[in-house]
Amino acid sequence: MTVSMPLMMRGTVGFVCCPVPVPVPVPVRPLQNSLPNCFLGRRPNDHASSRVIVRRNRRGIVAMSMEAGVGVMGTKLGMMSVFEPEGTVVPVTVIGFREGNIVTQVKTPATDGYHAVQVGYRRVRDRKLTKPELGHLEKAGAIPMRHLQEFRLQSVDGFEPGERLVIEDILKEGDLVDVSGNSIGKGFQGGIKRHNFRRGPMTHGSKSHRALGSIGAGTTPGRVYKGKKMPGRMGGTKTKVRKLKIIKIDTELRVVMIKGAVPGKPGNLLRITPAKIVGKNIPKN
């Protein structure tokens, strides 16, 4: 916004009045209040103190996932076969539990904007952690642990910092669980192994066997579309296998046997949570 003010200029005959624009400051609303509710993580009718349902990272705004219940962390030990009473052979993955699965922090809407429980796993020596990490664990009265993961819940009633989670109370035989972890890295692979492409003829004069082939048109669009399936690094990413059945829980050996395969190789860190079933243990919205 500008306001014109007269300016007297001396000429050959007399004075000439010329308008000169003078800037006037205009009040600007804060950016946070001017953003839509969807970017602030609020519903249209929520107030500023309501819970935040999104988080920000370097790529933008990513919605946080609601868990069906608090989970635990474990270590993959390997695979074996189990015989059921009727004689059926079931392939299972054996998951062990090191010292840990202790609640290190309880987050509430008043302090963090949402309900969540932070759990620590796998005890380590003090010198393996930084002083801020040690201070965070000492505040909760927990032992030094390597891994910290968060489980976002609908309610955190009954959880206290320093509480040790009991595997038998969280997991039951016959329950369905979601298991997530880092998959085995395969390195740089071609299109046949990475995307299940078919190869070309190996005989009759064919010169294209395992090559990728055409990856786009010419002048139009004059480029390769983003997301094109091409050779590249395969595996080594976070993977989740859903709705796996718990076959057996051995309290003496502190292991859980889950039907089927789970991500990673033996020794891999796994995150085990109750299977999310929309409309049953998590809300539809």
Secondary structure as the mmCIF struct_conf table of DSSP 4:
data_model
#
loop_
_struct_conf.conf_type_id
_struct_conf.id
_struct_conf.beg_label_comp_id
_struct_conf.beg_label_asym_id
_struct_conf.beg_label_seq_id
_struct_conf.end_label_comp_id
_struct_conf.end_label_asym_id
_struct_conf.end_label_seq_id
STRN STRN1 THR A 2 ARG A 10
BEND BEND1 THR A 12 GLY A 14
STRN STRN2 PHE A 15 PRO A 23
HELX_RH_AL_P HELX_RH_AL_P1 LEU A 31 SER A 34
BEND BEND2 LEU A 35 LEU A 35
HELX_RH_AL_P HELX_RH_AL_P2 ASN A 37 LEU A 40
TURN_TY1_P TURN_TY1_P1 GLY A 41 GLY A 41
TURN_TY1_P TURN_TY1_P2 PRO A 44 ASN A 45
TURN_TY1_P TURN_TY1_P3 ALA A 48 SER A 49
BEND BEND3 SER A 50 SER A 50
HELX_LH_PP_P HELX_LH_PP_P1 ARG A 51 VAL A 52
STRN STRN3 VAL A 54 ASN A 57
TURN_TY1_P TURN_TY1_P4 ARG A 58 ARG A 59
STRN STRN4 GLY A 60 ALA A 63
HELX_LH_PP_P HELX_LH_PP_P2 MET A 64 GLU A 67
BEND BEND4 ALA A 68 GLY A 69
STRN STRN5 VAL A 72 PHE A 83
TURN_TY1_P TURN_TY1_P5 PRO A 85 GLU A 86
BEND BEND5 GLY A 87 GLY A 87
STRN STRN6 VAL A 89 GLY A 96
BEND BEND6 GLU A 99 GLU A 99
STRN STRN7 GLY A 100 LYS A 107
TURN_TY1_P TURN_TY1_P6 PRO A 109 ASP A 112
BEND BEND7 GLY A 113 TYR A 114
STRN STRN8 ALA A 116 ARG A 123
HELX_RH_3T_P HELX_RH_3T_P1 ASP A 126 LYS A 128
BEND BEND8 LEU A 129 LEU A 129
HELX_RH_AL_P HELX_RH_AL_P3 LYS A 131 LYS A 139
TURN_TY1_P TURN_TY1_P7 ALA A 140 GLY A 141
STRN STRN9 MET A 145 ARG A 152
BEND BEND9 GLN A 154 GLN A 154
TURN_TY1_P TURN_TY1_P8 ASP A 157 GLY A 158
TURN_TY1_P TURN_TY1_P9 PRO A 161 GLY A 162
HELX_LH_PP_P HELX_LH_PP_P3 GLU A 163 GLU A 163
STRN STRN10 ARG A 164 ARG A 164
HELX_LH_PP_P HELX_LH_PP_P4 LEU A 165 VAL A 166
HELX_RH_AL_P HELX_RH_AL_P4 ILE A 167 ILE A 170
TURN_TY1_P TURN_TY1_P10 GLU A 173 GLY A 174
STRN STRN11 LEU A 176 ASN A 182
HELX_LH_PP_P HELX_LH_PP_P5 SER A 183 GLY A 185
STRN STRN12 GLY A 187 GLN A 189
HELX_RH_AL_P HELX_RH_AL_P5 GLY A 191 HIS A 195
HELX_LH_PP_P HELX_LH_PP_P6 PHE A 197 ARG A 199
BEND BEND10 MET A 202 THR A 203
TURN_TY1_P TURN_TY1_P11 HIS A 204 GLY A 205
BEND BEND11 HIS A 209 ARG A 210
BEND BEND12 GLY A 216 GLY A 216
BEND BEND13 GLY A 218 GLY A 218
TURN_TY1_P TURN_TY1_P12 THR A 219 PRO A 221
BEND BEND14 ARG A 223 ARG A 223
HELX_LH_PP_P HELX_LH_PP_P7 VAL A 224 TYR A 225
TURN_TY1_P TURN_TY1_P13 LYS A 226 GLY A 227
BEND BEND15 PRO A 231 PRO A 231
STRN STRN13 GLY A 232 MET A 234
BEND BEND16 GLY A 235 GLY A 235
BEND BEND17 THR A 237 THR A 237
STRN STRN14 LYS A 238 ASP A 250
TURN_TY1_P TURN_TY1_P14 THR A 251 ARG A 254
STRN STRN15 VAL A 255 LYS A 259
BEND BEND18 GLY A 260 GLY A 260
BEND BEND19 PRO A 263 GLY A 264
TURN_TY1_P TURN_TY1_P15 PRO A 266 GLY A 267
STRN STRN16 LEU A 269 PRO A 274
HELX_LH_PP_P HELX_LH_PP_P8 ALA A 275 LYS A 276
STRN STRN17 VAL A 278 VAL A 278
TURN_TY1_P TURN_TY1_P16 GLY A 279 ASN A 281
STRN STRN18 ILE A 282 ILE A 282
#
